[in-house]
Amino acid sequence: MTIIARDPVQQRLLDKRRLGYMWRRHIQCCSAGPLVYVRNLKCGSTFFWNNFTRTWGWSEIAWENIDWKHQRVFGHIMDPLRRRVKGIAEYLHMTDFAHDFENNQKFQNFVLGIPSLDIHSSSYHDQFGNLAWHIDWIPVHGHDNTSVITLTEKLLSHWGLETLDRWNYGWTHNSTKEKKHTEDVINQLVSVSFQSETISWYFHNDIQLWNTVNKKFNAAATRWPEISWLDQPTTTP
């Protein structure tokens, strides 16, 4: 059944989501043994991607070549609306528009009225489709960097891969002071204005996913099967 959106903007977003398979081949993935790591930007991906591929020599694999029946796919995730703020700030600094944004109300209204500027702020479902519900997500929002690394080590160990504390912390990618300031500006603007219907609609599935992951993920447990949200009973769309 083909879904028709109520307005042209939502229809374009639906069309983009349907055709997502055409550009998911650009999602960066790497594998070792039974594991596949999918890179999810703004969620610690610079650190983990470079450690997996450069420090430990994991092999890059195309998204379309993942064996979802026999490989365990994992990645890192945060609140989608928080990620949108960080992603917008990233885009503004990449394109040298941060100063204009911070000092021009019309430009602010224009930017914040757009659901996604690029892949840094796009919907998880635009990127991964409904397979987002089959990824062993590790939340980064609500956990400090050390805890996220420890949780990742527990997943790796459960699937037979030991890190032996060989993380290269030189790959840590911290936000600049200027970028954090832009994030603060965006957060202030978002907090005093409502999310548009289109933005709420665009991230609706992502918010459901995030809430489910966050509710079922048990960071206090010791063994990965008890930690993982994916190994707990759940309902997927």
C-alpha positions, 0 to 999 in steps of 0.5 A, spaced: 500 500 500 502 506 498 502 512 503 500 519 501 502 524 505 498 530 507 502 536 504 508 536 499 513 537 504 511 530 507 510 527 501 518 529 499 520 526 505 516 519 504 519 519 497 526 520 500 525 514 505 522 509 500 528 510 495 533 510 501 536 503 499 539 507 493 544 511 498 544 506 504 550 503 500 554 509 502 553 507 510 560 505 512 560 498 515 566 494 518 566 487 520 570 482 524 568 475 526 560 475 526 560 482 528 558 488 523 559 495 526 554 501 522 557 508 523 552 512 525 554 520 525 554 524 531 554 518 536 561 517 537 562 514 530 569 517 529 572 514 535 569 507 534 570 507 526 577 509 526 579 504 532 575 498 528 578 499 521 585 502 523 587 500 530 584 493 529 584 492 522 576 490 521 574 489 514 569 494 510 563 491 508 557 494 504 551 495 507 547 491 502 552 485 503 550 484 511 548 477 512 542 479 517 541 472 519 548 470 521 551 477 523 550 481 529 549 488 527 551 494 532 552 501 533 551 507 537 545 511 538 542 517 541 536 521 542 534 523 535 532 530 537 538 531 541 542 528 535 538 533 530 541 539 534 548 536 534 547 535 526 545 542 525 551 545 528 556 540 525 553 542 518 553 550 519 560 549 521 562 545 515 559 550 511 561 556 514 554 559 516 554 558 523 556 566 524 550 568 519 545 563 523 547 565 530 546 573 528 540 572 523 533 570 526 530 569 519 536 564 517 534 561 524 527 560 522 529 557 515 534 552 518 530 550 524 524 549 519 527 544 515 527 537 518 534 535 516 540 538 513 544 532 511 546 525 514 548 528 520 541 530 522 537 525 518 532 521 521 535 514 523 529 511 519 531 515 513 538 512 513 537 505 516 530 503 514 526 499 518 532 495 519 534 500 525 529 495 529 534 490 528 541 493 530 544 492 537 544 499 539 548 502 545 546 508 547 551 514 548 546 519 551 546 518 558 552 515 559 559 518 559 565 516 554 568 511 559 561 507 560 560 507 552 567 504 551 566 499 557 559 497 554 562 496 547 567 492 550 562 487 553 558 486 546 565 485 543 567 480 548 560 476 548 561 475 541 568 472 542 572 479 540 577 481 546 579 489 546 585 488 551 584 495 552 588 497 546 583 503 544 587 508 541 584 514 544 587 519 539 581 518 535 577 521 540 573 527 536 571 532 541 566 538 539 570 545 539 568 550 543 565 554 537 560 548 535 558 547 542 556 555 542 552 553 536 549 547 539 547 552 545 544 557 541 540 552 537 537 549 544 535 555 546 531 557 540 528 550 540 526 550 547 522 557 546 518 554 540 514 548 538 517 543 534 513 544 527 508 538 525 513 536 519 519 535 524 515 531 529 512 527 523 519 526 520 522 523 527 516 520 530 519 513 528 525 515 531 523 517 537 519 510 538 525 507 536 529 511 541 524 510 547 524 503 546 532 502 546 532 506 552 527 503 556 530 496 554 537 497 555 540 495 561 547 498 562 547 495 570 547 488 568 553 484 567 552 479 561 551 482 554 544 478 553 542 481 559 544 488 557 542 488 550 535 492 548 535 487 542 535 481 546 529 483 550 522 481 548 520 487 543 515 489 538 518 492 531 514 495 526 
